[in-house]
Amino acid sequence: MQKSLCTVTHRLKSTLKKCFTSLDLTKDEIKGKSSQGEKYKSINELWQNQVGISRTNWYEKGKNYWEAQESTLDGVLGGFSEIHQADISASNKFIKSLKSKNYIIGSRALDCGSGIGRITKNLLLNHFAHVDLVDQSEKFIEDAKHYINDNKVENYFVKGLQDFSPQKELYDCIWIQWILAYIIDEDLVAALKRIKAGLVPNGVLCIKENVLDEGFIYHNEDFSVTRSDKLFKIIIKKAGLKIIHEETQKDFPSEYFKVKMYGCIPKV
């Protein structure tokens, strides 16, 4: 019996290892920690310990956390609604910078992880004639219809980004903000590969996320991972994307995480 149990345990560990080695960081292990002090030798070790073989359970925990939040600016910003104006202002300048380089020349955008539509209402509708939203929360999508209240929003998709596939060559701008922290590395690479197919020529996939100078932090409270700039760039490269423009968010309180914006196009 003891030998049989050891065999099963060994096989399970082997299975877990195979599940989370897609980024191939073995030559350059990036260490991290959790918000409760646990230490990890690599991000693959984090996924093995926290996700195991049940991806569904991981995503359900994150979904349940957000379903419990209020459909308000403060709710979707995790209690930090005071950063809303500075966030939108920097994002607005970022889009203008891309347009000045002859990118994003069309009229349709996709808001990924849209929540109640904060970014669509305050940013994207100022630049695009048509905007679609996608979010895993049916509650947020329904509330977004009332919060935005604009017929320029054509489609509302209820889907987790890890499972979403947009219509091909439809969008001039695909905006993804503060949602990638909830997606497992392997699934994130696959998702970005699918999502980039939704871009028209000269379209840009814009990523805006909290970043660290090094390593990563797993947040036990909401089941998310803050990655380093280096980790994001590994993921972006693995997804077949090239960064054409990047900026760091300004005018946030100094105690907040650093926030970066990456403008990406498919590699030719």
C-alpha positions in Angstrom: 0.0 0.0 0.0 2.8 2.4 0.9 4.6 1.7 -2.3 1.4 2.2 -4.3 0.8 5.6 -2.6 4.3 6.7 -3.3 3.9 5.8 -7.0 0.7 7.7 -7.2 2.3 10.8 -5.5 5.2 10.6 -7.9 2.9 10.4 -10.9 0.9 13.4 -9.7 3.9 15.5 -9.2 5.1 14.6 -12.7 1.7 15.5 -14.1 1.8 18.9 -12.3 5.3 19.6 -13.6 4.2 19.0 -17.1 1.2 21.3 -16.7 3.2 24.4 -15.9 6.4 24.5 -17.8 5.3 26.3 -21.0 7.3 29.4 -20.4 10.6 27.4 -20.0 12.1 29.5 -17.3 14.4 26.7 -16.1 17.6 28.5 -17.1 16.5 31.7 -15.4 14.3 30.9 -12.4 12.3 33.9 -11.2 11.6 33.7 -7.5 8.5 35.1 -5.9 6.3 35.1 -2.8 2.7 35.3 -1.6 1.0 38.2 0.3 1.0 35.9 3.3 4.8 35.3 3.2 5.1 32.0 1.4 8.2 31.8 -0.8 8.4 30.2 -4.3 11.5 29.2 -6.2 9.8 29.8 -9.5 6.4 30.8 -10.9 6.0 27.3 -12.1 6.2 26.2 -8.5 3.4 28.7 -7.6 1.1 27.3 -10.2 1.8 23.7 -9.1 1.0 24.5 -5.5 -2.0 26.8 -6.0 -3.6 25.5 -9.1 -2.7 21.8 -9.2 -4.6 20.0 -12.0 -7.8 22.0 -11.5 -7.7 25.1 -13.6 -11.5 25.4 -13.3 -11.2 25.7 -9.5 -8.6 28.5 -9.8 -10.8 30.6 -12.1 -13.9 30.0 -10.1 -12.2 31.4 -7.0 -11.3 34.6 -8.8 -14.7 34.9 -10.3 -16.4 34.5 -7.0 -14.2 37.2 -5.5 -15.2 39.7 -8.1 -18.9 38.6 -8.1 -18.9 39.8 -4.4 -17.8 43.3 -5.3 -20.1 46.2 -5.9 -20.8 47.4 -9.4 -19.3 50.8 -8.7 -16.1 52.6 -9.6 -14.8 51.8 -6.1 -15.9 48.2 -6.4 -14.3 47.5 -9.7 -11.1 49.3 -8.7 -10.7 47.3 -5.5 -11.5 50.3 -3.3 -9.2 52.7 -5.0 -11.5 54.9 -7.0 -9.3 57.9 -6.3 -6.9 56.7 -9.1 -9.7 56.6 -11.8 -9.0 60.0 -13.3 -5.2 59.7 -13.4 -5.6 56.2 -14.9 -7.9 57.3 -17.7 -5.8 60.4 -18.5 -2.6 58.3 -18.9 -4.4 55.7 -21.0 -5.9 58.5 -23.2 -2.3 59.8 -23.9 -1.1 56.3 -24.6 -3.7 55.8 -27.3 -2.9 59.2 -28.8 0.8 58.2 -28.9 0.0 55.1 -30.9 -2.2 57.0 -33.3 0.6 59.5 -33.9 2.7 56.5 -35.1 0.0 55.5 -37.6 -1.4 52.7 -35.5 -5.1 52.4 -34.5 -6.4 54.1 -37.6 -9.9 52.5 -37.5 -13.1 52.8 -35.5 -13.7 49.6 -33.5 -12.3 48.5 -30.1 -12.7 45.6 -27.7 -12.6 46.1 -23.9 -11.3 42.9 -22.3 -12.2 42.3 -18.6 -14.5 45.2 -18.9 -16.3 45.0 -15.5 -19.0 47.6 -15.5 -17.5 49.4 -18.5 -15.4 52.0 -16.8 -12.8 52.0 -19.5 -15.3 51.8 -22.3 -17.3 54.8 -21.1 -14.5 57.0 -20.0 -11.8 56.1 -22.6 -12.6 54.0 -25.5 -15.9 55.7 -26.6 -13.9 58.9 -26.9 -11.7 57.3 -29.6 -13.8 54.7 -31.3 -17.3 54.6 -33.0 -17.9 51.0 -32.0 -16.9 49.1 -28.8 -17.5 45.6 -27.7 -17.1 44.3 -24.1 -16.1 41.0 -22.7 -16.1 40.0 -19.0 -16.6 36.7 -17.1 -19.2 38.2 -14.8 -22.8 38.3 -16.0 -23.6 40.7 -13.2 -21.0 43.2 -14.3 -22.0 42.9 -18.0 -25.7 43.6 -17.1 -24.7 46.5 -15.0 -22.4 47.8 -17.7 -25.4 48.2 -20.1 -26.9 50.7 -17.6 -23.6 52.4 -16.6 -22.5 53.0 -20.2 -25.9 53.6 -21.7 -24.6 54.2 -25.2 -25.7 52.5 -28.5 -22.1 52.7 -29.8 -21.5 49.6 -27.6 -22.7 46.8 -29.9 -21.8 43.5 -28.2 -21.5 42.3 -24.7 -19.8 38.9 -24.3 -20.0 36.9 -21.0 -16.7 34.9 -21.1 -13.5 34.5 -19.1 -10.6 35.9 -21.1 -8.8 32.5 -20.8 -11.6 31.0 -22.9 -12.4 33.9 -25.2 -11.8 34.0 -28.9 -12.8 37.3 -30.8 -13.9 37.5 -34.4 -10.8 37.6 -36.6 -9.5 40.9 -38.0 -12.3 43.0 -36.5 -10.7 45.4 -34.0 -8.4 48.4 -34.3 -7.7 48.4 -30.6 -8.0 45.6 -28.0 -7.6 47.0 -24.5 -6.8 44.6 -21.7 -6.4 46.1 -18.2 -6.0 44.7 -14.7 -7.2 41.3 -15.7 -4.2 39.3 -16.8 -3.1 38.8 -13.1 -5.9 36.3 -12.8 -4.9 34.1 -15.7 -2.4 31.2 -15.4 0.8 31.8 -17.5 0.1 28.9 -19.9 -3.5 29.9 -20.4 -2.4 33.6 -20.8 0.0 32.8 -23.6 -2.7 30.8 -25.4 -5.3 33.6 -24.8 -3.1 36.3 -26.2 -2.4 34.2 -29.3 -6.2 33.9 -29.9 -7.0 37.5 -29.0 -4.3 39.0 -31.3 -6.1 37.3 -34.2 -8.9 39.8 -33.7 -6.7 42.7 -34.7 -7.0 44.4 -38.2 -3.7 45.4 -39.9 -2.2 48.4 -37.9 -4.3 47.4 -35.0 -2.8 47.3 -31.5 -3.3 45.1 -28.5 -2.9 47.3 -25.4 -2.0 45.8 -22.0 -2.1 47.8 -18.8 -1.1 46.0 -15.6 0.5 46.3 -12.2 4.2 45.3 -12.5 7.1 44.6 -10.2 10.8 45.4 -10.8 11.5 41.7 -10.2 9.9 38.4 -9.3 6.2 38.0 -8.6 3.7 38.2 -5.8 0.7 35.8 -5.4 -2.2 37.6 -3.7 -4.0 35.1 -1.5 -6.9 37.5 -1.0 -8.2 37.7 -4.6 -6.3 34.8 -6.3 -4.2 37.0 -8.6 -0.5 37.3 -9.4 1.4 40.5 -9.9 4.2 39.8 -12.3 7.5 41.6 -13.0 8.1 43.6 -16.2 10.4 40.8 -17.2 7.8 38.1 -16.8 5.3 40.0 -18.8 7.7 40.5 -21.6 8.5 36.8 -21.7 4.7 36.1 -21.9 4.2 38.7 -24.6 7.1 37.2 -26.7 5.8 33.7 -26.2 2.4 34.8 -27.5 4.0 36.0 -30.8 3.6 39.7 -30.0 6.0 42.6 -30.4 6.0 45.6 -28.1 6.0 48.8 -30.2 5.4 51.3 -27.4 5.5 51.2 -23.6 4.9 53.7 -20.9 4.8 53.8 -17.1 1.7 55.2 -15.4 2.3 58.5 -13.7 0.5 60.4 -10.9 -0.4 57.3 -8.8 0.4 57.4 -5.1 3.9 56.2 -4.4 2.7 53.3 -2.2 0.8 51.7 -5.2 2.2 49.1 -7.5 4.0 50.4 -10.6 1.7 50.2 -13.6 2.9 49.8 -17.1 1.2 50.0 -20.5 2.4 47.9 -23.4 1.3 48.5 -27.0 1.7 45.2 -28.9 1.3 44.0 -32.5 1.6 40.5 -34.0 5.1 39.5 -35.0 5.4 39.2 -38.8 
